[in-house]
Amino acid sequence: MSYSIDFRRKVIFTIEEEGLSIRETAKQFQIGAASVSRWIN
């Protein structure tokens, strides 16, 4: 599945602003932690 750029930005913004871990953020958005990790890098 391909996620929109806006969604990816929202996820990354959440990590930065709320100080959540990648795993916590992935769980909150119901997506894979590996995806979140790739987006950050």
Phi and psi restraints in degrees (range 20) as a CNS / XPLOR table:
assign (resid 1 and name C) (resid 2 and name N)
       (resid 2 and name CA) (resid 2 and name C) 1.0 -105.5 20.0 2
assign (resid 2 and name N) (resid 2 and name CA)
       (resid 2 and name C) (resid 3 and name N) 1.0 130.2 20.0 2
assign (resid 2 and name C) (resid 3 and name N)
       (resid 3 and name CA) (resid 3 and name C) 1.0 -100.2 20.0 2
assign (resid 3 and name N) (resid 3 and name CA)
       (resid 3 and name C) (resid 4 and name N) 1.0 147.7 20.0 2
assign (resid 3 and name C) (resid 4 and name N)
       (resid 4 and name CA) (resid 4 and name C) 1.0 -68.5 20.0 2
assign (resid 4 and name N) (resid 4 and name CA)
       (resid 4 and name C) (resid 5 and name N) 1.0 157.4 20.0 2
assign (resid 4 and name C) (resid 5 and name N)
       (resid 5 and name CA) (resid 5 and name C) 1.0 -61.4 20.0 2
assign (resid 5 and name N) (resid 5 and name CA)
       (resid 5 and name C) (resid 6 and name N) 1.0 -39.5 20.0 2
assign (resid 5 and name C) (resid 6 and name N)
       (resid 6 and name CA) (resid 6 and name C) 1.0 -61.3 20.0 2
assign (resid 6 and name N) (resid 6 and name CA)
       (resid 6 and name C) (resid 7 and name N) 1.0 -42.4 20.0 2
assign (resid 6 and name C) (resid 7 and name N)
       (resid 7 and name CA) (resid 7 and name C) 1.0 -64.5 20.0 2
assign (resid 7 and name N) (resid 7 and name CA)
       (resid 7 and name C) (resid 8 and name N) 1.0 -43.9 20.0 2
assign (resid 7 and name C) (resid 8 and name N)
       (resid 8 and name CA) (resid 8 and name C) 1.0 -59.8 20.0 2
assign (resid 8 and name N) (resid 8 and name CA)
       (resid 8 and name C) (resid 9 and name N) 1.0 -43.0 20.0 2
assign (resid 8 and name C) (resid 9 and name N)
       (resid 9 and name CA) (resid 9 and name C) 1.0 -63.3 20.0 2
assign (resid 9 and name N) (resid 9 and name CA)
       (resid 9 and name C) (resid 10 and name N) 1.0 -39.6 20.0 2
assign (resid 9 and name C) (resid 10 and name N)
       (resid 10 and name CA) (resid 10 and name C) 1.0 -62.6 20.0 2
assign (resid 10 and name N) (resid 10 and name CA)
       (resid 10 and name C) (resid 11 and name N) 1.0 -42.6 20.0 2
assign (resid 10 and name C) (resid 11 and name N)
       (resid 11 and name CA) (resid 11 and name C) 1.0 -62.9 20.0 2
assign (resid 11 and name N) (resid 11 and name CA)
       (resid 11 and name C) (resid 12 and name N) 1.0 -48.4 20.0 2
assign (resid 11 and name C) (resid 12 and name N)
       (resid 12 and name CA) (resid 12 and name C) 1.0 -63.9 20.0 2
assign (resid 12 and name N) (resid 12 and name CA)
       (resid 12 and name C) (resid 13 and name N) 1.0 -40.8 20.0 2
assign (resid 12 and name C) (resid 13 and name N)
       (resid 13 and name CA) (resid 13 and name C) 1.0 -59.6 20.0 2
assign (resid 13 and name N) (resid 13 and name CA)
       (resid 13 and name C) (resid 14 and name N) 1.0 -41.0 20.0 2
assign (resid 13 and name C) (resid 14 and name N)
       (resid 14 and name CA) (resid 14 and name C) 1.0 -61.5 20.0 2
assign (resid 14 and name N) (resid 14 and name CA)
       (resid 14 and name C) (resid 15 and name N) 1.0 -42.6 20.0 2
assign (resid 14 and name C) (resid 15 and name N)
       (resid 15 and name CA) (resid 15 and name C) 1.0 -60.7 20.0 2
assign (resid 15 and name N) (resid 15 and name CA)
       (resid 15 and name C) (resid 16 and name N) 1.0 -47.4 20.0 2
assign (resid 15 and name C) (resid 16 and name N)
       (resid 16 and name CA) (resid 16 and name C) 1.0 -68.0 20.0 2
assign (resid 16 and name N) (resid 16 and name CA)
       (resid 16 and name C) (resid 17 and name N) 1.0 -44.2 20.0 2
assign (resid 16 and name C) (resid 17 and name N)
       (resid 17 and name CA) (resid 17 and name C) 1.0 -79.3 20.0 2
assign (resid 17 and name N) (resid 17 and name CA)
       (resid 17 and name C) (resid 18 and name N) 1.0 -37.5 20.0 2
assign (resid 17 and name C) (resid 18 and name N)
       (resid 18 and name CA) (resid 18 and name C) 1.0 -96.5 20.0 2
assign (resid 18 and name N) (resid 18 and name CA)
       (resid 18 and name C) (resid 19 and name N) 1.0 -9.1 20.0 2
assign (resid 18 and name C) (resid 19 and name N)
       (resid 19 and name CA) (resid 19 and name C) 1.0 69.0 20.0 2
assign (resid 19 and name N) (resid 19 and name CA)
       (resid 19 and name C) (resid 20 and name N) 1.0 26.6 20.0 2
assign (resid 19 and name C) (resid 20 and name N)
       (resid 20 and name CA) (resid 20 and name C) 1.0 -81.1 20.0 2
assign (resid 20 and name N) (resid 20 and name CA)
       (resid 20 and name C) (resid 21 and name N) 1.0 157.2 20.0 2
assign (resid 20 and name C) (resid 21 and name N)
       (resid 21 and name CA) (resid 21 and name C) 1.0 -77.2 20.0 2
assign (resid 21 and name N) (resid 21 and name CA)
       (resid 21 and name C) (resid 22 and name N) 1.0 167.5 20.0 2
assign (resid 21 and name C) (resid 22 and name N)
       (resid 22 and name CA) (resid 22 and name C) 1.0 -60.1 20.0 2
assign (resid 22 and name N) (resid 22 and name CA)
       (resid 22 and name C) (resid 23 and name N) 1.0 -43.9 20.0 2
assign (resid 22 and name C) (resid 23 and name N)
       (resid 23 and name CA) (resid 23 and name C) 1.0 -65.1 20.0 2
assign (resid 23 and name N) (resid 23 and name CA)
       (resid 23 and name C) (resid 24 and name N) 1.0 -42.1 20.0 2
assign (resid 23 and name C) (resid 24 and name N)
       (resid 24 and name CA) (resid 24 and name C) 1.0 -63.9 20.0 2
assign (resid 24 and name N) (resid 24 and name CA)
       (resid 24 and name C) (resid 25 and name N) 1.0 -42.2 20.0 2
assign (resid 24 and name C) (resid 25 and name N)
       (resid 25 and name CA) (resid 25 and name C) 1.0 -66.1 20.0 2
assign (resid 25 and name N) (resid 25 and name CA)
       (resid 25 and name C) (resid 26 and name N) 1.0 -44.0 20.0 2
assign (resid 25 and name C) (resid 26 and name N)
       (resid 26 and name CA) (resid 26 and name C) 1.0 -59.4 20.0 2
assign (resid 26 and name N) (resid 26 and name CA)
       (resid 26 and name C) (resid 27 and name N) 1.0 -42.3 20.0 2
assign (resid 26 and name C) (resid 27 and name N)
       (resid 27 and name CA) (resid 27 and name C) 1.0 -64.5 20.0 2
assign (resid 27 and name N) (resid 27 and name CA)
       (resid 27 and name C) (resid 28 and name N) 1.0 -40.9 20.0 2
assign (resid 27 and name C) (resid 28 and name N)
       (resid 28 and name CA) (resid 28 and name C) 1.0 -61.9 20.0 2
assign (resid 28 and name N) (resid 28 and name CA)
       (resid 28 and name C) (resid 29 and name N) 1.0 -40.4 20.0 2
assign (resid 28 and name C) (resid 29 and name N)
       (resid 29 and name CA) (resid 29 and name C) 1.0 -94.0 20.0 2
assign (resid 29 and name N) (resid 29 and name CA)
       (resid 29 and name C) (resid 30 and name N) 1.0 0.6 20.0 2
assign (resid 29 and name C) (resid 30 and name N)
       (resid 30 and name CA) (resid 30 and name C) 1.0 57.1 20.0 2
assign (resid 30 and name N) (resid 30 and name CA)
       (resid 30 and name C) (resid 31 and name N) 1.0 49.3 20.0 2
assign (resid 30 and name C) (resid 31 and name N)
       (resid 31 and name CA) (resid 31 and name C) 1.0 -132.3 20.0 2
assign (resid 31 and name N) (resid 31 and name CA)
       (resid 31 and name C) (resid 32 and name N) 1.0 171.0 20.0 2
assign (resid 31 and name C) (resid 32 and name N)
       (resid 32 and name CA) (resid 32 and name C) 1.0 -75.4 20.0 2
assign (resid 32 and name N) (resid 32 and name CA)
       (resid 32 and name C) (resid 33 and name N) 1.0 141.4 20.0 2
assign (resid 32 and name C) (resid 33 and name N)
       (resid 33 and name CA) (resid 33 and name C) 1.0 -64.1 20.0 2
assign (resid 33 and name N) (resid 33 and name CA)
       (resid 33 and name C) (resid 34 and name N) 1.0 -32.3 20.0 2
assign (resid 33 and name C) (resid 34 and name N)
       (resid 34 and name CA) (resid 34 and name C) 1.0 -63.4 20.0 2
assign (resid 34 and name N) (resid 34 and name CA)
       (resid 34 and name C) (resid 35 and name N) 1.0 -37.9 20.0 2
assign (resid 34 and name C) (resid 35 and name N)
       (resid 35 and name CA) (resid 35 and name C) 1.0 -63.0 20.0 2
assign (resid 35 and name N) (resid 35 and name CA)
       (resid 35 and name C) (resid 36 and name N) 1.0 -47.0 20.0 2
assign (resid 35 and name C) (resid 36 and name N)
       (resid 36 and name CA) (resid 36 and name C) 1.0 -61.3 20.0 2
assign (resid 36 and name N) (resid 36 and name CA)
       (resid 36 and name C) (resid 37 and name N) 1.0 -42.9 20.0 2
assign (resid 36 and name C) (resid 37 and name N)
       (resid 37 and name CA) (resid 37 and name C) 1.0 -61.0 20.0 2
assign (resid 37 and name N) (resid 37 and name CA)
       (resid 37 and name C) (resid 38 and name N) 1.0 -42.3 20.0 2
assign (resid 37 and name C) (resid 38 and name N)
       (resid 38 and name CA) (resid 38 and name C) 1.0 -63.3 20.0 2
assign (resid 38 and name N) (resid 38 and name CA)
       (resid 38 and name C) (resid 39 and name N) 1.0 -41.6 20.0 2
assign (resid 38 and name C) (resid 39 and name N)
       (resid 39 and name CA) (resid 39 and name C) 1.0 -64.1 20.0 2
assign (resid 39 and name N) (resid 39 and name CA)
       (resid 39 and name C) (resid 40 and name N) 1.0 -35.8 20.0 2
assign (resid 39 and name C) (resid 40 and name N)
       (resid 40 and name CA) (resid 40 and name C) 1.0 -69.6 20.0 2
assign (resid 40 and name N) (resid 40 and name CA)
       (resid 40 and name C) (resid 41 and name N) 1.0 -40.2 20.0 2
